[in-house]
Amino acid sequence: MFEQFSSAGFLLCFRSLFQSGRGYAFPCDGAGRVDLDQLSETARDNYLYARAMVGRELAAPAVERDTPH
């Protein structure tokens, strides 16, 4: 399951390299920029972790349109 946060149209998604359907998603703009000041402390920690784990546990991030659930 993705850990997802509300966004304004786009998500920066980090998918697990080992577990299908797992990863992280963060609100971003269309260019993939995440406003760290708008994230909670936990979300910010998760974002920094996800960036550090690219190539180890997570795939390179991709910008995706946020779809309503």
N, C-alpha and C positions, 0 to 999 in steps of 0.2 A: 504494500500500500504506500502511496506517495504521501509524504507529509506536505500538505499544501496550505497556502495562506491566501487570503483574499487579495485580489489584484484588480488592476484597471485595464484589463484586456489581454495581457500577455503573461506568460510564465516562463521562467528560466528553469528547465528541467534537467536534473542530474539522475540518470537511470543506473540502477545497479548492474554491474558486469556479471553477477553471479546468480541473482534471484529475480526472475521475471516479475514485473509489476511492482518492484520495490525501488525506492529512490527518494528524491527530494524535489520540491517545486517551490519557487519563490516568485512573487510578483515583480515584474520588470517592465521596461518600456520595449518598444519594437526592436530596439538595437541590443537588447539583453542586459541593459544596465539596471542594477538593483539599487534602490534607495535604502542604504543601511540604516539611516536615521528613522525610517518608517517601520522597521522590523522590531519585534519585541527582542528582549535580550536572548531568549531561547532560540528564536528564529535566526538571529544574527550569529549565534554560536553554531547553529546547524548549517548556515550558509558558508561560514568560514571552514567548517569541517568538510562540507561537500567539495568546496574548491580544492582543499588539500588532498582529498582522496581521489581526484580525477586520475585515471590510469592505474590506480591501485584497487579500488573497490567500486568506483563509479566511472561511467563513460563521460566524455566531454559534454558539457551542457549544450542544450538546444533550446532555442526560443520557440514557444508554441502558443497558439491562440488559446486563451482561457475560455472554456466552454461551460455554460451553466449546467448545473447538475440537476 
